């Protein structure tokens, strides 16, 4: 049985490669959640600004009176790590349904991702993750310091301020 997708309930970055839709600028924020309660308040505020996959009418369709969300100047999407969801105190039943690969995380899966040589021991490998961004090198370090862990990721993607320039729209700020 086929069911239509509710595109207003799916984040836009899941169905669109924003760069191909004239959003050449991106800014990423990596957040750590210190308090579950404060984290949930933050998510409740920003969720209203999340760009969905709802179709943007073309200029011609808008001129013809087609109703739909206009293409934003700047998109916003949000994602969580497994530990971020734990910090937000997502119900256990939901957490138990998460795929093992998501729970395990990319650092533990470095062999399968091709980021670590399978023939080397931990000592031989040294700082095998040196090509990773520093924020991911410290993530899930196993040192007991949860402050080093990324719990939430926010992405902003922006259009050009003026066609032919290399300046993003003001909304990116």
Biotite code that builds the C-alpha atoms (Angstrom):
import biotite.structure as struc

atoms = struc.array([
    struc.Atom([0.000, 0.000, 0.000], chain_id="A", res_id=1, res_name="UNK", atom_name="CA", element="C"),
    struc.Atom([1.341, 3.411, -0.974], chain_id="A", res_id=2, res_name="UNK", atom_name="CA", element="C"),
    struc.Atom([0.836, 6.375, 1.309], chain_id="A", res_id=3, res_name="UNK", atom_name="CA", element="C"),
    struc.Atom([1.729, 9.914, 0.342], chain_id="A", res_id=4, res_name="UNK", atom_name="CA", element="C"),
    struc.Atom([4.471, 11.489, 2.416], chain_id="A", res_id=5, res_name="UNK", atom_name="CA", element="C"),
    struc.Atom([3.540, 14.420, 4.623], chain_id="A", res_id=6, res_name="UNK", atom_name="CA", element="C"),
    struc.Atom([6.248, 16.761, 3.342], chain_id="A", res_id=7, res_name="UNK", atom_name="CA", element="C"),
    struc.Atom([5.427, 19.301, 6.037], chain_id="A", res_id=8, res_name="UNK", atom_name="CA", element="C"),
    struc.Atom([6.502, 16.728, 8.633], chain_id="A", res_id=9, res_name="UNK", atom_name="CA", element="C"),
    struc.Atom([9.887, 15.957, 7.016], chain_id="A", res_id=10, res_name="UNK", atom_name="CA", element="C"),
    struc.Atom([12.875, 18.277, 7.279], chain_id="A", res_id=11, res_name="UNK", atom_name="CA", element="C"),
    struc.Atom([13.874, 19.928, 4.024], chain_id="A", res_id=12, res_name="UNK", atom_name="CA", element="C"),
    struc.Atom([17.491, 18.761, 4.177], chain_id="A", res_id=13, res_name="UNK", atom_name="CA", element="C"),
    struc.Atom([16.252, 15.166, 3.946], chain_id="A", res_id=14, res_name="UNK", atom_name="CA", element="C"),
    struc.Atom([14.671, 15.630, 0.520], chain_id="A", res_id=15, res_name="UNK", atom_name="CA", element="C"),
    struc.Atom([16.674, 18.521, -0.942], chain_id="A", res_id=16, res_name="UNK", atom_name="CA", element="C"),
    struc.Atom([20.329, 19.144, -1.586], chain_id="A", res_id=17, res_name="UNK", atom_name="CA", element="C"),
    struc.Atom([20.159, 22.844, -0.766], chain_id="A", res_id=18, res_name="UNK", atom_name="CA", element="C"),
    struc.Atom([23.254, 23.665, -2.814], chain_id="A", res_id=19, res_name="UNK", atom_name="CA", element="C"),
    struc.Atom([21.396, 22.546, -5.937], chain_id="A", res_id=20, res_name="UNK", atom_name="CA", element="C"),
    struc.Atom([18.503, 24.863, -5.008], chain_id="A", res_id=21, res_name="UNK", atom_name="CA", element="C"),
    struc.Atom([20.628, 28.058, -4.980], chain_id="A", res_id=22, res_name="UNK", atom_name="CA", element="C"),
    struc.Atom([21.748, 27.975, -1.344], chain_id="A", res_id=23, res_name="UNK", atom_name="CA", element="C"),
    struc.Atom([25.544, 28.219, -1.746], chain_id="A", res_id=24, res_name="UNK", atom_name="CA", element="C"),
    struc.Atom([26.273, 29.277, 1.855], chain_id="A", res_id=25, res_name="UNK", atom_name="CA", element="C"),
    struc.Atom([26.098, 27.096, 4.950], chain_id="A", res_id=26, res_name="UNK", atom_name="CA", element="C"),
    struc.Atom([26.722, 27.610, 8.625], chain_id="A", res_id=27, res_name="UNK", atom_name="CA", element="C"),
    struc.Atom([26.740, 24.801, 11.185], chain_id="A", res_id=28, res_name="UNK", atom_name="CA", element="C"),
    struc.Atom([26.324, 24.928, 14.943], chain_id="A", res_id=29, res_name="UNK", atom_name="CA", element="C"),
    struc.Atom([27.305, 22.013, 17.168], chain_id="A", res_id=30, res_name="UNK", atom_name="CA", element="C"),
    struc.Atom([25.691, 22.186, 20.587], chain_id="A", res_id=31, res_name="UNK", atom_name="CA", element="C"),
    struc.Atom([26.091, 20.409, 23.902], chain_id="A", res_id=32, res_name="UNK", atom_name="CA", element="C"),
    struc.Atom([23.029, 20.025, 26.107], chain_id="A", res_id=33, res_name="UNK", atom_name="CA", element="C"),
    struc.Atom([23.859, 20.669, 29.757], chain_id="A", res_id=34, res_name="UNK", atom_name="CA", element="C"),
    struc.Atom([20.264, 20.466, 31.017], chain_id="A", res_id=35, res_name="UNK", atom_name="CA", element="C"),
    struc.Atom([17.519, 18.289, 29.568], chain_id="A", res_id=36, res_name="UNK", atom_name="CA", element="C"),
    struc.Atom([14.837, 20.756, 30.590], chain_id="A", res_id=37, res_name="UNK", atom_name="CA", element="C"),
    struc.Atom([16.624, 23.746, 29.039], chain_id="A", res_id=38, res_name="UNK", atom_name="CA", element="C"),
    struc.Atom([17.449, 21.675, 25.954], chain_id="A", res_id=39, res_name="UNK", atom_name="CA", element="C"),
    struc.Atom([13.780, 20.806, 25.461], chain_id="A", res_id=40, res_name="UNK", atom_name="CA", element="C"),
    struc.Atom([12.817, 24.485, 25.812], chain_id="A", res_id=41, res_name="UNK", atom_name="CA", element="C"),
    struc.Atom([15.397, 25.401, 23.178], chain_id="A", res_id=42, res_name="UNK", atom_name="CA", element="C"),
    struc.Atom([14.197, 22.697, 20.785], chain_id="A", res_id=43, res_name="UNK", atom_name="CA", element="C"),
    struc.Atom([10.592, 23.814, 21.294], chain_id="A", res_id=44, res_name="UNK", atom_name="CA", element="C"),
    struc.Atom([11.558, 27.357, 20.249], chain_id="A", res_id=45, res_name="UNK", atom_name="CA", element="C"),
    struc.Atom([13.645, 26.464, 17.195], chain_id="A", res_id=46, res_name="UNK", atom_name="CA", element="C"),
    struc.Atom([11.403, 23.692, 15.860], chain_id="A", res_id=47, res_name="UNK", atom_name="CA", element="C"),
    struc.Atom([8.955, 26.322, 14.610], chain_id="A", res_id=48, res_name="UNK", atom_name="CA", element="C"),
    struc.Atom([11.698, 27.672, 12.340], chain_id="A", res_id=49, res_name="UNK", atom_name="CA", element="C"),
    struc.Atom([12.724, 24.333, 10.822], chain_id="A", res_id=50, res_name="UNK", atom_name="CA", element="C"),
    struc.Atom([12.505, 24.265, 7.043], chain_id="A", res_id=51, res_name="UNK", atom_name="CA", element="C"),
    struc.Atom([10.260, 21.439, 5.918], chain_id="A", res_id=52, res_name="UNK", atom_name="CA", element="C"),
    struc.Atom([10.184, 19.494, 2.656], chain_id="A", res_id=53, res_name="UNK", atom_name="CA", element="C"),
    struc.Atom([6.972, 21.232, 1.592], chain_id="A", res_id=54, res_name="UNK", atom_name="CA", element="C"),
    struc.Atom([7.274, 22.070, -2.095], chain_id="A", res_id=55, res_name="UNK", atom_name="CA", element="C"),
    struc.Atom([8.151, 25.659, -3.016], chain_id="A", res_id=56, res_name="UNK", atom_name="CA", element="C"),
    struc.Atom([5.988, 26.951, -5.867], chain_id="A", res_id=57, res_name="UNK", atom_name="CA", element="C"),
    struc.Atom([7.904, 28.328, -8.832], chain_id="A", res_id=58, res_name="UNK", atom_name="CA", element="C"),
    struc.Atom([7.764, 32.069, -9.607], chain_id="A", res_id=59, res_name="UNK", atom_name="CA", element="C"),
    struc.Atom([5.323, 31.313, -12.420], chain_id="A", res_id=60, res_name="UNK", atom_name="CA", element="C"),
    struc.Atom([3.072, 29.313, -10.080], chain_id="A", res_id=61, res_name="UNK", atom_name="CA", element="C"),
    struc.Atom([3.130, 32.079, -7.469], chain_id="A", res_id=62, res_name="UNK", atom_name="CA", element="C"),
    struc.Atom([2.212, 34.643, -10.141], chain_id="A", res_id=63, res_name="UNK", atom_name="CA", element="C"),
    struc.Atom([-0.647, 32.368, -11.213], chain_id="A", res_id=64, res_name="UNK", atom_name="CA", element="C"),
    struc.Atom([-1.961, 32.267, -7.637], chain_id="A", res_id=65, res_name="UNK", atom_name="CA", element="C"),
    struc.Atom([-0.685, 28.852, -6.536], chain_id="A", res_id=66, res_name="UNK", atom_name="CA", element="C"),
    struc.Atom([-0.572, 28.780, -2.746], chain_id="A", res_id=67, res_name="UNK", atom_name="CA", element="C"),
    struc.Atom([2.398, 27.325, -0.927], chain_id="A", res_id=68, res_name="UNK", atom_name="CA", element="C"),
    struc.Atom([5.357, 28.265, 1.195], chain_id="A", res_id=69, res_name="UNK", atom_name="CA", element="C"),
    struc.Atom([7.740, 30.621, -0.543], chain_id="A", res_id=70, res_name="UNK", atom_name="CA", element="C"),
    struc.Atom([11.343, 29.574, -0.978], chain_id="A", res_id=71, res_name="UNK", atom_name="CA", element="C"),
    struc.Atom([13.107, 30.884, 2.139], chain_id="A", res_id=72, res_name="UNK", atom_name="CA", element="C"),
    struc.Atom([16.161, 33.106, 1.979], chain_id="A", res_id=73, res_name="UNK", atom_name="CA", element="C"),
    struc.Atom([17.735, 30.929, 4.639], chain_id="A", res_id=74, res_name="UNK", atom_name="CA", element="C"),
    struc.Atom([16.851, 27.383, 5.665], chain_id="A", res_id=75, res_name="UNK", atom_name="CA", element="C"),
    struc.Atom([17.259, 25.872, 9.111], chain_id="A", res_id=76, res_name="UNK", atom_name="CA", element="C"),
    struc.Atom([17.425, 22.196, 10.031], chain_id="A", res_id=77, res_name="UNK", atom_name="CA", element="C"),
    struc.Atom([18.250, 20.347, 13.230], chain_id="A", res_id=78, res_name="UNK", atom_name="CA", element="C"),
    struc.Atom([19.590, 16.912, 14.116], chain_id="A", res_id=79, res_name="UNK", atom_name="CA", element="C"),
    struc.Atom([20.513, 15.038, 17.272], chain_id="A", res_id=80, res_name="UNK", atom_name="CA", element="C"),
    struc.Atom([23.094, 12.486, 18.275], chain_id="A", res_id=81, res_name="UNK", atom_name="CA", element="C"),
    struc.Atom([22.051, 9.483, 20.321], chain_id="A", res_id=82, res_name="UNK", atom_name="CA", element="C"),
    struc.Atom([23.502, 11.048, 23.464], chain_id="A", res_id=83, res_name="UNK", atom_name="CA", element="C"),
    struc.Atom([21.721, 14.289, 22.637], chain_id="A", res_id=84, res_name="UNK", atom_name="CA", element="C"),
    struc.Atom([18.439, 12.437, 22.596], chain_id="A", res_id=85, res_name="UNK", atom_name="CA", element="C"),
    struc.Atom([19.348, 10.865, 25.939], chain_id="A", res_id=86, res_name="UNK", atom_name="CA", element="C"),
    struc.Atom([20.086, 14.329, 27.343], chain_id="A", res_id=87, res_name="UNK", atom_name="CA", element="C"),
    struc.Atom([16.678, 15.525, 26.129], chain_id="A", res_id=88, res_name="UNK", atom_name="CA", element="C"),
    struc.Atom([15.191, 12.575, 28.034], chain_id="A", res_id=89, res_name="UNK", atom_name="CA", element="C"),
    struc.Atom([13.418, 11.058, 25.047], chain_id="A", res_id=90, res_name="UNK", atom_name="CA", element="C"),
    struc.Atom([11.277, 8.124, 26.279], chain_id="A", res_id=91, res_name="UNK", atom_name="CA", element="C"),
    struc.Atom([13.127, 4.799, 26.653], chain_id="A", res_id=92, res_name="UNK", atom_name="CA", element="C"),
    struc.Atom([10.699, 3.048, 24.321], chain_id="A", res_id=93, res_name="UNK", atom_name="CA", element="C"),
    struc.Atom([11.643, 5.463, 21.524], chain_id="A", res_id=94, res_name="UNK", atom_name="CA", element="C"),
    struc.Atom([15.350, 5.184, 22.265], chain_id="A", res_id=95, res_name="UNK", atom_name="CA", element="C"),
    struc.Atom([15.212, 1.384, 22.152], chain_id="A", res_id=96, res_name="UNK", atom_name="CA", element="C"),
    struc.Atom([13.888, 1.589, 18.601], chain_id="A", res_id=97, res_name="UNK", atom_name="CA", element="C"),
    struc.Atom([16.932, 3.466, 17.321], chain_id="A", res_id=98, res_name="UNK", atom_name="CA", element="C"),
    struc.Atom([19.212, 1.630, 14.879], chain_id="A", res_id=99, res_name="UNK", atom_name="CA", element="C"),
    struc.Atom([22.339, 0.113, 16.409], chain_id="A", res_id=100, res_name="UNK", atom_name="CA", element="C"),
    struc.Atom([24.548, 2.101, 14.011], chain_id="A", res_id=101, res_name="UNK", atom_name="CA", element="C"),
    struc.Atom([23.087, 5.373, 15.312], chain_id="A", res_id=102, res_name="UNK", atom_name="CA", element="C"),
    struc.Atom([23.514, 4.319, 18.937], chain_id="A", res_id=103, res_name="UNK", atom_name="CA", element="C"),
    struc.Atom([27.099, 3.186, 18.374], chain_id="A", res_id=104, res_name="UNK", atom_name="CA", element="C"),
    struc.Atom([28.160, 6.435, 16.681], chain_id="A", res_id=105, res_name="UNK", atom_name="CA", element="C"),
    struc.Atom([30.682, 7.183, 13.952], chain_id="A", res_id=106, res_name="UNK", atom_name="CA", element="C"),
    struc.Atom([33.793, 7.024, 16.125], chain_id="A", res_id=107, res_name="UNK", atom_name="CA", element="C"),
    struc.Atom([33.088, 3.398, 17.041], chain_id="A", res_id=108, res_name="UNK", atom_name="CA", element="C"),
    struc.Atom([32.355, 2.659, 13.386], chain_id="A", res_id=109, res_name="UNK", atom_name="CA", element="C"),
    struc.Atom([35.516, 4.300, 11.998], chain_id="A", res_id=110, res_name="UNK", atom_name="CA", element="C"),
    struc.Atom([36.733, 0.945, 10.577], chain_id="A", res_id=111, res_name="UNK", atom_name="CA", element="C"),
    struc.Atom([33.542, 0.492, 8.574], chain_id="A", res_id=112, res_name="UNK", atom_name="CA", element="C"),
    struc.Atom([33.507, 4.124, 7.461], chain_id="A", res_id=113, res_name="UNK", atom_name="CA", element="C"),
    struc.Atom([37.032, 3.804, 6.069], chain_id="A", res_id=114, res_name="UNK", atom_name="CA", element="C"),
    struc.Atom([38.450, 6.328, 8.537], chain_id="A", res_id=115, res_name="UNK", atom_name="CA", element="C"),
    struc.Atom([40.703, 3.889, 10.368], chain_id="A", res_id=116, res_name="UNK", atom_name="CA", element="C"),
    struc.Atom([43.103, 1.248, 9.067], chain_id="A", res_id=117, res_name="UNK", atom_name="CA", element="C"),
    struc.Atom([41.838, -2.176, 10.119], chain_id="A", res_id=118, res_name="UNK", atom_name="CA", element="C"),
    struc.Atom([45.337, -3.609, 10.116], chain_id="A", res_id=119, res_name="UNK", atom_name="CA", element="C"),
    struc.Atom([46.630, -1.292, 12.870], chain_id="A", res_id=120, res_name="UNK", atom_name="CA", element="C"),
    struc.Atom([46.198, -1.628, 16.608], chain_id="A", res_id=121, res_name="UNK", atom_name="CA", element="C"),
    struc.Atom([44.991, 1.385, 18.632], chain_id="A", res_id=122, res_name="UNK", atom_name="CA", element="C"),
    struc.Atom([48.581, 2.191, 19.577], chain_id="A", res_id=123, res_name="UNK", atom_name="CA", element="C"),
    struc.Atom([49.805, 1.950, 15.978], chain_id="A", res_id=124, res_name="UNK", atom_name="CA", element="C"),
    struc.Atom([46.914, 4.029, 14.692], chain_id="A", res_id=125, res_name="UNK", atom_name="CA", element="C"),
    struc.Atom([47.836, 6.982, 16.918], chain_id="A", res_id=126, res_name="UNK", atom_name="CA", element="C"),
    struc.Atom([45.664, 9.953, 16.087], chain_id="A", res_id=127, res_name="UNK", atom_name="CA", element="C"),
    struc.Atom([43.881, 8.257, 13.210], chain_id="A", res_id=128, res_name="UNK", atom_name="CA", element="C"),
    struc.Atom([41.101, 10.869, 13.364], chain_id="A", res_id=129, res_name="UNK", atom_name="CA", element="C"),
    struc.Atom([43.415, 13.821, 12.646], chain_id="A", res_id=130, res_name="UNK", atom_name="CA", element="C"),
    struc.Atom([41.551, 14.535, 9.396], chain_id="A", res_id=131, res_name="UNK", atom_name="CA", element="C"),
    struc.Atom([38.265, 14.877, 11.308], chain_id="A", res_id=132, res_name="UNK", atom_name="CA", element="C"),
    struc.Atom([37.106, 18.288, 12.476], chain_id="A", res_id=133, res_name="UNK", atom_name="CA", element="C"),
    struc.Atom([38.356, 18.856, 16.048], chain_id="A", res_id=134, res_name="UNK", atom_name="CA", element="C"),
    struc.Atom([34.828, 18.872, 17.451], chain_id="A", res_id=135, res_name="UNK", atom_name="CA", element="C"),
    struc.Atom([34.362, 15.258, 16.320], chain_id="A", res_id=136, res_name="UNK", atom_name="CA", element="C"),
    struc.Atom([37.802, 14.176, 17.534], chain_id="A", res_id=137, res_name="UNK", atom_name="CA", element="C"),
    struc.Atom([36.779, 14.979, 21.113], chain_id="A", res_id=138, res_name="UNK", atom_name="CA", element="C"),
    struc.Atom([33.258, 13.610, 20.749], chain_id="A", res_id=139, res_name="UNK", atom_name="CA", element="C"),
    struc.Atom([32.677, 10.355, 22.660], chain_id="A", res_id=140, res_name="UNK", atom_name="CA", element="C"),
    struc.Atom([36.292, 10.433, 23.805], chain_id="A", res_id=141, res_name="UNK", atom_name="CA", element="C"),
    struc.Atom([35.528, 8.038, 26.637], chain_id="A", res_id=142, res_name="UNK", atom_name="CA", element="C"),
    struc.Atom([37.090, 10.390, 29.149], chain_id="A", res_id=143, res_name="UNK", atom_name="CA", element="C"),
    struc.Atom([33.841, 10.835, 31.083], chain_id="A", res_id=144, res_name="UNK", atom_name="CA", element="C"),
    struc.Atom([33.642, 14.496, 30.071], chain_id="A", res_id=145, res_name="UNK", atom_name="CA", element="C"),
    struc.Atom([30.222, 14.851, 28.495], chain_id="A", res_id=146, res_name="UNK", atom_name="CA", element="C"),
    struc.Atom([30.925, 18.543, 27.840], chain_id="A", res_id=147, res_name="UNK", atom_name="CA", element="C"),
    struc.Atom([33.055, 17.435, 24.850], chain_id="A", res_id=148, res_name="UNK", atom_name="CA", element="C"),
    struc.Atom([30.157, 15.615, 23.214], chain_id="A", res_id=149, res_name="UNK", atom_name="CA", element="C"),
    struc.Atom([28.046, 16.989, 20.394], chain_id="A", res_id=150, res_name="UNK", atom_name="CA", element="C"),
    struc.Atom([24.374, 16.537, 21.218], chain_id="A", res_id=151, res_name="UNK", atom_name="CA", element="C"),
    struc.Atom([22.679, 18.714, 18.624], chain_id="A", res_id=152, res_name="UNK", atom_name="CA", element="C"),
    struc.Atom([23.509, 20.038, 15.163], chain_id="A", res_id=153, res_name="UNK", atom_name="CA", element="C"),
    struc.Atom([21.850, 23.024, 13.527], chain_id="A", res_id=154, res_name="UNK", atom_name="CA", element="C"),
    struc.Atom([22.445, 23.897, 9.892], chain_id="A", res_id=155, res_name="UNK", atom_name="CA", element="C"),
    struc.Atom([21.633, 27.125, 8.117], chain_id="A", res_id=156, res_name="UNK", atom_name="CA", element="C"),
    struc.Atom([21.769, 27.347, 4.327], chain_id="A", res_id=157, res_name="UNK", atom_name="CA", element="C"),
    struc.Atom([21.466, 30.726, 2.630], chain_id="A", res_id=158, res_name="UNK", atom_name="CA", element="C"),
    struc.Atom([20.858, 32.160, -0.798], chain_id="A", res_id=159, res_name="UNK", atom_name="CA", element="C"),
    struc.Atom([22.899, 34.923, -2.446], chain_id="A", res_id=160, res_name="UNK", atom_name="CA", element="C"),
    struc.Atom([22.080, 38.482, -1.396], chain_id="A", res_id=161, res_name="UNK", atom_name="CA", element="C"),
    struc.Atom([22.273, 39.558, -5.043], chain_id="A", res_id=162, res_name="UNK", atom_name="CA", element="C"),
    struc.Atom([22.724, 37.215, -8.014], chain_id="A", res_id=163, res_name="UNK", atom_name="CA", element="C"),
    struc.Atom([26.293, 37.277, -9.285], chain_id="A", res_id=164, res_name="UNK", atom_name="CA", element="C"),
    struc.Atom([27.817, 38.250, -5.921], chain_id="A", res_id=165, res_name="UNK", atom_name="CA", element="C"),
    struc.Atom([29.451, 36.100, -3.294], chain_id="A", res_id=166, res_name="UNK", atom_name="CA", element="C"),
    struc.Atom([27.597, 37.565, -0.322], chain_id="A", res_id=167, res_name="UNK", atom_name="CA", element="C"),
    struc.Atom([24.901, 35.652, 1.601], chain_id="A", res_id=168, res_name="UNK", atom_name="CA", element="C"),
    struc.Atom([21.516, 37.110, 2.478], chain_id="A", res_id=169, res_name="UNK", atom_name="CA", element="C"),
    struc.Atom([21.311, 38.922, 5.806], chain_id="A", res_id=170, res_name="UNK", atom_name="CA", element="C"),
    struc.Atom([19.095, 36.156, 7.200], chain_id="A", res_id=171, res_name="UNK", atom_name="CA", element="C"),
    struc.Atom([22.192, 33.935, 7.588], chain_id="A", res_id=172, res_name="UNK", atom_name="CA", element="C"),
    struc.Atom([23.364, 36.200, 10.415], chain_id="A", res_id=173, res_name="UNK", atom_name="CA", element="C"),
])
